[in-house]
Amino acid sequence: MDYIKRNPGNHFRGIQRSLRVSTGVLQYHINNLVKENDVILREINGTTCYFPARGFGEQQFIVLSHLRNRIRNRILRVLLDGKPRQPSELKKEVSVSSPTLSYHLALMIQDGVLEKVLDMKGSSYRIKDIEMFKGLILEYKESFADKLIQDFITLWSR
């Protein structure tokens, strides 16, 4: 339970990798936590994510699940400075194919995580509620170990 409290929104394999436990042992403990109403499961974009049973709003469930996805996390890290980015910029910075980028951008727009901005150059994307992002990342900073997010945590903590 402590791991899920500190790392809300993680998926089964992510929890398993971090805790280094067997599939059966993890299933047993998660099933017990769900039965006791300590943990809830949320299916978000085809992935089951685990959260503490209390303390989260719908949009927070969604944002945290996107942050736990490897590719969407990379896209969101680029956008954390609040500046809109065109798909060509994102593609270069995230190093994914155009179809992969389009797929993940569409999911995040559909879920209300990103918004599309139209300007003279065409379409750009930015995080819809940057303040909520900052709050979630600062609250769960220990669970976001990558360097870029740690840099933003240092900047926002001042």
C-alpha positions as semicolon CSV with decimal commas, in nm:
position;residue;x (nm);y (nm);z (nm)
1;M;0,000;0,000;0,000
2;D;0,283;0,241;0,079
3;Y;0,426;0,199;-0,270
4;I;0,092;0,283;-0,435
5;K;0,048;0,586;-0,207
6;R;0,391;0,713;-0,308
7;N;0,350;0,617;-0,678
8;P;-0,017;0,664;-0,769
9;G;-0,118;0,579;-1,123
10;N;0,143;0,312;-1,182
11;H;0,050;-0,002;-1,375
12;F;0,104;-0,364;-1,270
13;R;0,435;-0,422;-1,450
14;G;0,569;-0,088;-1,329
15;I;0,489;-0,183;-0,970
16;Q;0,635;-0,529;-1,023
17;R;0,961;-0,392;-1,169
18;S;1,001;-0,140;-0,888
19;L;0,927;-0,381;-0,605
20;R;1,098;-0,680;-0,770
21;V;0,829;-0,927;-0,669
22;S;0,678;-1,217;-0,859
23;T;0,354;-1,180;-1,049
24;G;0,162;-1,411;-0,813
25;V;0,278;-1,234;-0,498
26;L;0,189;-0,892;-0,638
27;Q;-0,151;-1,011;-0,762
28;Y;-0,228;-1,155;-0,420
29;H;-0,142;-0,832;-0,237
30;I;-0,313;-0,600;-0,485
31;N;-0,629;-0,814;-0,481
32;N;-0,634;-0,793;-0,099
33;L;-0,587;-0,416;-0,107
34;V;-0,871;-0,383;-0,358
35;K;-1,100;-0,606;-0,146
36;E;-1,020;-0,393;0,161
37;N;-1,101;-0,076;-0,040
38;D;-0,752;0,061;0,016
39;V;-0,665;0,062;-0,356
40;I;-0,877;0,126;-0,663
41;L;-0,812;0,021;-1,020
42;R;-0,875;0,260;-1,304
43;E;-0,866;0,155;-1,668
44;I;-0,729;0,451;-1,861
45;N;-0,661;0,415;-2,233
46;G;-0,643;0,037;-2,206
47;T;-0,403;0,029;-1,911
48;T;-0,505;-0,064;-1,557
49;C;-0,359;0,187;-1,314
50;Y;-0,357;0,161;-0,935
51;F;-0,439;0,444;-0,696
52;P;-0,502;0,490;-0,324
53;A;-0,879;0,470;-0,270
54;R;-0,907;0,828;-0,144
55;G;-0,767;1,165;-0,237
56;F;-0,787;1,189;-0,615
57;G;-1,017;1,364;-0,858
58;E;-1,099;1,230;-1,204
59;Q;-0,853;1,455;-1,388
60;Q;-0,576;1,367;-1,143
61;F;-0,630;0,996;-1,218
62;I;-0,593;1,069;-1,587
63;V;-0,289;1,298;-1,559
64;L;-0,097;1,057;-1,336
65;S;-0,170;0,764;-1,566
66;H;-0,034;0,961;-1,864
67;L;0,277;1,053;-1,666
68;R;0,337;0,681;-1,599
69;N;0,335;0,598;-1,972
70;R;0,689;0,609;-2,109
71;I;0,617;0,790;-2,438
72;R;0,353;1,028;-2,302
73;N;0,584;1,108;-2,013
74;R;0,853;1,213;-2,262
75;I;0,605;1,433;-2,451
76;L;0,480;1,592;-2,129
77;R;0,835;1,656;-2,004
78;V;0,901;1,864;-2,317
79;L;0,582;2,062;-2,253
80;L;0,640;2,125;-1,881
81;D;0,778;2,472;-1,942
82;G;0,429;2,580;-2,055
83;K;0,532;2,678;-2,408
84;P;0,324;2,539;-2,695
85;R;0,515;2,308;-2,930
86;Q;0,444;2,211;-3,288
87;P;0,438;1,840;-3,378
88;S;0,767;1,873;-3,567
89;E;0,938;2,011;-3,254
90;L;0,790;1,738;-3,035
91;K;0,887;1,467;-3,281
92;K;1,247;1,586;-3,280
93;E;1,269;1,624;-2,900
94;V;1,085;1,300;-2,813
95;S;1,241;1,087;-3,092
96;V;0,932;0,897;-3,200
97;S;0,769;0,844;-3,539
98;S;0,498;1,080;-3,661
99;P;0,219;0,818;-3,626
100;T;0,330;0,735;-3,270
101;L;0,339;1,102;-3,177
102;S;-0,003;1,164;-3,333
103;Y;-0,152;0,869;-3,146
104;H;-0,027;0,984;-2,806
105;L;-0,116;1,350;-2,868
106;A;-0,470;1,247;-2,967
107;L;-0,509;1,040;-2,647
108;M;-0,396;1,329;-2,430
109;I;-0,622;1,577;-2,610
110;Q;-0,916;1,338;-2,580
111;D;-0,848;1,303;-2,205
112;G;-0,819;1,679;-2,156
113;V;-0,450;1,668;-2,061
114;L;-0,331;1,871;-2,360
115;E;-0,491;2,140;-2,567
116;K;-0,435;2,223;-2,929
117;V;-0,342;2,584;-3,004
118;L;-0,382;2,728;-3,352
119;D;-0,154;3,012;-3,454
120;M;0,012;3,153;-3,766
121;K;0,250;2,856;-3,784
122;G;-0,027;2,594;-3,758
123;S;-0,114;2,362;-3,471
124;S;0,078;2,351;-3,148
125;Y;0,019;2,162;-2,825
126;R;0,049;2,256;-2,460
127;I;-0,048;2,120;-2,121
128;K;-0,403;2,229;-2,046
129;D;-0,370;2,278;-1,669
130;I;-0,002;2,338;-1,596
131;E;-0,072;2,431;-1,232
132;M;-0,235;2,093;-1,164
133;F;0,066;1,925;-1,327
134;K;0,305;2,120;-1,110
135;G;0,107;2,029;-0,799
136;L;0,099;1,656;-0,880
137;I;0,464;1,640;-0,978
138;L;0,573;1,829;-0,666
139;E;0,354;1,613;-0,441
140;Y;0,483;1,285;-0,587
141;K;0,833;1,401;-0,678
142;E;1,003;1,093;-0,535
143;S;0,819;0,875;-0,786
144;F;0,942;1,079;-1,084
145;A;1,309;0,992;-1,095
146;D;1,403;1,118;-1,438
147;K;1,642;1,411;-1,464
148;L;1,427;1,661;-1,654
149;I;1,134;1,635;-1,415
150;Q;1,375;1,665;-1,121
151;D;1,505;1,988;-1,279
152;F;1,152;2,129;-1,296
153;I;1,086;2,023;-0,936
154;T;1,393;2,221;-0,828
155;L;1,279;2,523;-1,028
156;W;0,917;2,512;-0,905
157;S;1,016;2,453;-0,541
158;R;1,187;2,793;-0,516
